[in-house]
Amino acid sequence: MKQIMDVLDLINSVIWHDYVLYVVLAVGVLFTIWSGFSQFRALTHGTAVIRGRYDDKNDPGAINHFQALSAALSATVGLGNIAGVAVAVALGGPGAVFWMWVVGILGMAIKTTEVTLSMLYRNTDEPDNPHGGPMFVAAKAFKNIGLGPLGMAIGSIFVVTLLISTITGGNMFQSWAVGQITENYFGIPSIACGIILAVIVGLVIIGGIKRIGAVAGRIVPMMCGLYILAALVVIVMNIQAVPAMLILIVTEAFSPSSAEGAFLGGTAGYALLWGMKRALFSSEAGQGSSPIAHSAAKTDEPVREGIVAGLEPFIDTIVVCTLTALVILTTGVWSRGPEATFADTQEVRIVFASEPAAELAAAPTLQVANSKITVGPIAAMPARIATKADDKAVAEGRRKDLPQWRRGDRVFVMVMSEGNDEDRISIGGRVVESQGQLGVEFAPLEFSPDTFPQWLTNPVVAETLYHGSTAQWSVASPSQVPPKSAAASRISGDWRERDKLFVVVEGDFNRNTGLNLHRLGGELKLTDVQDRRELHIEWGSINATERPRFRGTGRELLVEYPGASLTGHAFDTAIPGLGKYLVTLAAWLFAISTMISWSYYGEKGIVFLFGSSEAATLTYKALYCVAIVIAAAGFIKTDAELDALTGLGTGVMLWANIPIMLIFGAIAMKAYHSYVRRLKSGELESGAHTPAPLAEVIEGKDVE
């Protein structure tokens, strides 16, 4: 899993470069100005459209405007609002919320544009089963200017990114989050939740868009209303903290956030990064996904559905995400303190945890000068020492002997002061081949004058070679976990097996915050002690060039609440048990609605690539359900892994869809302004009528 995450981090560092965020913001500003602030039309005319005032059962399409918006919202209003906002605040701080607002407002114009384009180029050869989305825009629009093959190629590229996002953010993220919060509160194994989800989703998606629209039309209003009501109750209970939090949201959007409790701090740039990433994931603005759902709307006015789509980011980000953020911020769980503390008499320390790779005959040469540490090369490789993983592989019959050294293997040595093996610095190297013989070349380690470790005196190199590029460090603590505080027990109950804990340490640069604080985590395990079973902490490790230091005494134990669990904990802090039942229920409903909508998105991608092949569609649906179970089986473990997975899906779709919008945006804007002129002149009122009863609009009876 670590190797997979390293690859995802590398990809995300490119597709989520700062300039990508600036481009998305610029596109939002462009279409906001170009459309004459279409956000206003979405909030006024859009609400009249979804109420059914302009519905006509003779128009091409499968579902009415309300159901189309519900289907699209079911993919956006979901765990991105519960877990995604929690990740943004946990990693980016209060300032991230401000940038979520910016994305929400600008996203309204982006949504209007991309949905209008998809409606203009949708395929209605089967009026009851229309096909639309950026892939059809690319294929048809480029064909219209004599570049059909290019359009098919670009459309196919978009479909590949769509399928990546479908499996990651639209599927695995949802399943993982539901499994996490259900197991955390009720002890039900996450994989069991995944199996149940797979069965429910499978039964719905077999029925196609009409069943999806019908289910979404019922679930979305109910789950949004229930969640918003509960959030408002918690916010009112903490109303005195709201003004301060709103000020903090604005000020920390442009200045560094200070570390406090569980929050590791962050720079203003990282608040922008996390706020935009999570808002884009939650609202899907610019991804090109929701146009696929809106393309099923029953209408002969393409722009009308585009204006309806502008309501999505407002409902999703401005309303629901803001309420979640205020619940987390006003209850204080984002910067919560420890839930337990080791006694002063108990020793807690950071220990070196890397496994040796080989014993050297002699220490390499060492030079320390001008704030640079240089280790000389190793000419010949010594015999390799088996690791615990190697021994296990041999014992299980997966390997007969130890692996040999290969070019490119990462190794390091430790530099320390003579007579002091507590403080160490790792110097990394790589196995290289010269004249048919393997050896090691080490990269020099450079410091600025003010960061050079002052403790390093009379430096020496240990005569041991270690696996990896950087040293691993863990925690040595008393075997038995200390009891929770009375306040913590009241909110979340006593310790349970598999509870995840962490301490805060100062170490290398943290790429998630821009600062140097890290969480060093562990998990509670049950062990046999004489005639009883006791909980103890099985500590993990972190990589750091230099031995990390505890922030504070290191005796404070904080509990890890990844994703949706943090939101649930915030509700529990206000009303014990509210998060346990409400957020768990909301997580299940949100996940189901999101997964059924994203399944439809991926299905339309399959249709674009393979045509109306029933075999291809059924195979896709089966694989989609299998992925639900895989994700719930423990594929994701931390907020950082969660972000890496969902960030990949969101990022690649932006790269594919934004260029399509920019190339053909003028066509959408021309149609938009033509529609608005006809709306202002009253021409469109000839097709308006008294809306059907709301219950019939929700049921879709007005288009039968």
Secondary structure, DSSP 8 states (H G I E B T S, - for coil): -HHHHHHHHHHHHHHT-HHHHHHHHHHHHHHHHHTT-HHHHHHHHHHHHHTTTT--TTSSSSB-HHHHHHHHHHHHSSHIIIIIHHHHHHHH-THHHHHHHHHHHHHHHHHHHHHHHHHHT-B-SSTTS-B-SHHHHHHHHHHHTT-HHHHHHHHHHHHHHHHHHHHIIIIIHHHHHHHHHHHHHH---HHHHHHHHHHHHHHHHTTHHHHHHHHHHHHHHHHHHHHHHHHHHHHHHTGGGHHHHHHHHHHTTSS-B--BTTB--B-HHHHHHHHHHHHHHHH-TTTS-HHHHHTTB--S-HHHHHHHHTHHHIIIIIIIIHHHHHHHHHHTGGG---SEE--TTS--EEEE---EEEE-SS---EEEETTEEEE--BSS-------HHHHHHHHTTS-SS-----TT-EEEEEEEETTEEEEEEEEEEEEEEETTEEEEEE--EE--TTTS-TT--SEEE-SEEEESSS-EEEEE--SS-----HHHHHHH-S--TT-EEEEEEE-S--TTTSSSEEEEEEEEEEEEETTEEEEEEEE--EE-SB--EESTTS-EEEE---THHHHHHHHHHHSTTHIIIIIHHHHHHHHHHHHHHHHHHHHHHHHHHH-S-HHHHHHHHHHHHHHHHHIIIII--SHHHHHHHHHHHHHHHHHHHHHHHHHHHHHHHHHHHHHHHHHHHTGGGGG------HHHHHHTGGG-
